[in-house]
C-alpha cells in the first residue's frame, strides 16, 4: 500500500509521542554492564598503530616504486654528537 506524504508525516510525528508513552524496559539482571576498557584496554593505541603502520608501508611502497631504497627502521639517531662516544 503506497504511503503519501501526509500519512508519512502523521506517522513520523507520532513516533516520539509513542516512545514517551511507552515505559522503557529495564536492562536484564543477568547481563552486568561491562565496558570496552575491560575487554580491549588499548583499543585506541592499536587503532593508531595500525593506521601509522599502514601509512609507513605505503611510503615504503612508493619509495620502492620510484627507485629509492627504504630507510632502515629502529635506528638510533644522534643530533650533533657522535654515537660512538
Sine and cosine of phi, psi and omega as CSV:
sin_phi,cos_phi,sin_psi,cos_psi,sin_omega,cos_omega
0.00,0.00,0.85,-0.52,-0.03,-1.00
-0.94,0.34,0.55,-0.83,0.01,-1.00
-0.92,-0.38,0.80,-0.61,0.06,-1.00
-1.00,0.01,0.05,-1.00,-0.07,-1.00
-0.89,0.46,-0.65,0.76,-0.05,-1.00
-0.89,0.46,-0.72,0.70,0.02,-1.00
-0.90,0.43,-0.66,0.75,0.00,-1.00
-0.88,0.47,-0.71,0.71,-0.01,-1.00
-0.91,0.41,-0.61,0.79,0.05,-1.00
-0.90,0.45,-0.70,0.72,0.00,-1.00
-0.92,0.38,-0.66,0.75,-0.01,-1.00
-0.92,0.39,-0.57,0.82,0.02,-1.00
-0.95,0.31,-0.45,0.89,-0.01,-1.00
-0.99,0.16,-0.30,0.95,-0.05,-1.00
-0.89,0.46,-0.76,0.65,0.02,-1.00
-0.89,0.45,-0.59,0.81,0.02,-1.00
-0.91,0.41,-0.69,0.72,0.01,-1.00
-0.91,0.42,-0.58,0.81,0.01,-1.00
-0.92,0.39,-0.54,0.84,0.02,-1.00
-0.97,0.26,-0.52,0.86,-0.03,-1.00
-0.97,0.23,-0.49,0.87,-0.01,-1.00
-1.00,0.10,0.73,-0.68,0.03,-1.00
-0.95,0.31,0.55,-0.84,0.01,-1.00
-0.96,0.27,0.64,-0.77,0.01,-1.00
-0.97,0.24,0.70,-0.71,0.04,-1.00
-0.95,0.32,0.47,-0.88,0.01,-1.00
-0.92,0.40,0.52,-0.85,0.00,-1.00
-0.89,0.45,0.66,-0.75,-0.05,-1.00
-0.95,0.31,-0.38,0.93,-0.05,-1.00
-0.98,0.21,-0.29,0.96,-0.04,-1.00
-0.96,-0.28,0.99,-0.17,0.04,-1.00
-0.95,0.31,0.41,-0.91,0.02,-1.00
-0.95,0.31,0.78,-0.62,0.08,-1.00
-0.78,-0.63,0.73,-0.68,-0.01,-1.00
-1.00,-0.02,0.26,-0.97,0.05,-1.00
-0.92,0.39,-0.42,0.91,-0.03,-1.00
-0.89,0.45,-0.52,0.86,0.03,-1.00
-0.96,0.27,-0.64,0.77,-0.06,-1.00
-0.99,0.15,-0.67,0.75,-0.05,-1.00
-0.73,-0.68,0.99,0.11,-0.12,-0.99
-0.93,0.37,-0.43,0.90,-0.05,-1.00
-0.87,-0.49,0.68,0.73,-0.05,-1.00
-0.89,0.45,-0.69,0.73,0.00,-1.00
-0.91,0.41,-0.67,0.74,0.01,-1.00
-0.90,0.43,-0.64,0.77,0.05,-1.00
-0.90,0.43,-0.65,0.76,0.02,-1.00
-0.89,0.46,-0.74,0.67,0.00,-1.00
-0.90,0.43,-0.63,0.78,0.03,-1.00
-0.90,0.43,-0.66,0.75,0.02,-1.00
-0.91,0.42,-0.68,0.74,0.03,-1.00
-0.90,0.44,-0.66,0.75,0.00,-1.00
-0.91,0.40,-0.68,0.73,0.01,-1.00
-0.91,0.42,-0.62,0.79,0.05,-1.00
-0.90,0.43,-0.66,0.75,0.02,-1.00
-0.90,0.44,-0.69,0.72,0.01,-1.00
-0.91,0.42,-0.62,0.79,0.03,-1.00
-0.90,0.44,-0.61,0.79,0.07,-1.00
-0.90,0.43,-0.65,0.76,0.05,-1.00
-0.89,0.46,-0.68,0.74,0.01,-1.00
-0.90,0.44,-0.64,0.77,0.02,-1.00
-0.90,0.43,-0.65,0.76,0.04,-1.00
-0.92,0.40,-0.61,0.79,0.01,-1.00
-0.91,0.42,-0.65,0.76,0.02,-1.00
-0.93,0.36,-0.60,0.80,-0.02,-1.00
-0.92,0.39,-0.56,0.83,-0.02,-1.00
-0.99,-0.10,0.19,0.98,0.14,-0.99
1.00,0.04,0.14,0.99,0.04,-1.00
-0.99,-0.11,0.67,-0.74,0.05,-1.00
-0.95,0.32,0.57,-0.82,0.03,-1.00
-0.93,0.37,0.54,-0.84,0.01,-1.00
-0.96,0.29,0.50,-0.87,0.04,-1.00
-0.96,0.27,0.52,-0.85,-0.05,-1.00
-0.96,-0.27,0.32,-0.95,0.02,-1.00
0.85,0.53,0.74,0.67,0.00,-1.00
-0.96,-0.29,0.66,-0.75,0.06,-1.00
-0.98,0.19,0.79,-0.61,-0.03,-1.00
-0.95,-0.32,0.78,-0.63,0.04,-1.00
-0.94,-0.34,0.59,-0.81,-0.03,-1.00
-0.94,-0.34,0.99,-0.14,0.11,-0.99
1.00,0.10,-0.15,0.99,0.01,-1.00
-0.88,-0.48,0.41,-0.91,0.04,-1.00
-0.97,0.23,0.67,-0.74,-0.03,-1.00
-0.96,0.27,-0.27,0.96,-0.05,-1.00
-0.99,0.14,-0.25,0.97,-0.05,-1.00
-0.99,0.15,0.00,0.00,0.00,0.00
